[in-house]
Amino acid sequence: MDRVRRNRLLLVGFLYFILVATSTRLVTDEQALASIWPANAVFLAMLLQRGKPRWGDVLIAGICGNVLANFLIHGTLVTPFFYSLIDVGEAMLVAVALRRTMDMEEMLGAPENVGRFVLWAGGIAPAVSGLGGAGIAWAFLHEDFLGSLHTWYLSDALGLLIFTPFFTSLLAGEYRQSFLEKSRRERIEALAIHLLVLGTAIGVFMWAPPAMLFLLFAPLMLVTFKLGRLGTQVAIMIVTITGVIGTLVYPSSALHGQSTAQHLHLLQFFLALMLLTCLPVAASLSARNRLTRRLADSERQLRAREGDLIRMVATDPLTGLLNRAAFNEQVEEIHPETRVAIAMLDVDRFKQVNDQFGHDAGDRALIHFARLIGGGVRQGDIVARAGGDEFIILFPDTGESDAETVCQRLAATLARQPLALDEQVLLELRMSCGVAERRDGETIEAAIRRADQALYAAKGAGRARVTRAA
């Protein structure tokens, strides 16, 4: 058994033992059944975790926790053993039903899942287990069957409805993750809102008359809208603990009933009503937030894809430089009076490279040449592949002399850095270049034509040189 599994099993067993012991000791009625039973919610929460459920772990934890708690409190073993089997069976029934029909990634965070959860956890499973529990109480403890069935059903159904969402999120680590993701300001805000819930619950269950129960809805709805599903579940636990203490200590303060068991069942019914009012709202808000995040993610992806497409349209696929169309678009944005120099460059004897070493070597030569000139120009200079082995550089705010100096440096760099075709062959490349500065009243296209003429003059003069336009 791995450490994570062992720790989770110990946590579940410990929680179950504490809840069984507390419920059995404090709120057991005349049928020897507890009037509030949150223990099964721990089992169900463990079975609803992502991944393959550990049925055997739940069975072991259930039997050990129930039997140990009852033995320590009442000194009995047989009845708790059968009760623990029924409790585990109840949790397994709900888990099997929900795992087949609900998305484990969203469980109680999706509005459509809340109804299924209520049906199985608050209806079918407690009714089935109630028959077994009432039968055990009748056979071994000689208790009234119908009375035991009534107590068992209400205690288990309300316990599962109220406590399962909280324990599911607790075992999944959602509270810890949510706490870590919050800023300091958000943590203080969450604490203040939950303290408001606590203060209201204390006032309602310990001092206010029964008619003031409705006061709890206001802070709970505030939690729902401000803190979402997880905050709502924590708030319900705060109200639950406060309500149980208030009911046991001040049984006549907020809820009417002839006995403590009736008080507790009325309290749980009220809490379940609040939870089932707030949880769908919180689930809807969570679903809307998830949809908003997905739409935002989709928008970012579309924008990134749009940027990629724009770059693909504007970029030469071989060299990664701008293509001639994208270069022309940038030229159109240059002010007519801006001083501009143009350089036209190509690789000397490129056809011989293709003929002697193949087109793959030719492509590598163009990539090598493009990398050197792209990395050797100044920031703001515009470099593009004009076509074939010809490249073009536009130098904004630059005169012909400075542009010639840059091109001379590029030619020297190319001569110093041959291309290694393999371990034995080094391909030495040279470049020819023509440079022209735009004249007053001249278009950039006209300057490009003069630079192109200067390039051909450089090639005619023997190549491997930079020539100014006439």
Salt bridges, closest charged atoms under 4 A:
ASP57 OD2 - ARG5 NE 2.78
GLU105 OE1 - ARG50 NE 3.19
GLU106 OE2 - ARG290 NE 3.34
GLU106 OE2 - ARG294 NH2 3.40
GLU174 OE1 - ARG229 NH1 3.47
GLU189 OE2 - LYS226 NZ 3.33
ASP297 OD1 - ARG300 NH2 1.96
GLU299 OE2 - ARG303 NH2 2.72
ASP308 OD1 - ARG311 NH2 2.21
ASP316 OD1 - ARG385 NH1 3.26
ASP346 OD2 - LYS459 NZ 3.04
ASP348 OD1 - LYS459 NZ 3.93
ASP355 OD2 - LYS351 NZ 2.94
ASP381 OD2 - ARG378 NE 3.00
GLU400 OE1 - ARG468 NH1 3.74
GLU404 OE1 - ARG468 NE 2.58
GLU428 OE1 - ARG430 NH2 3.89
GLU437 OE2 - ARG339 NE 2.78
GLU442 OE2 - ARG450 NE 2.83
GLU445 OE1 - ARG324 NH2 3.97
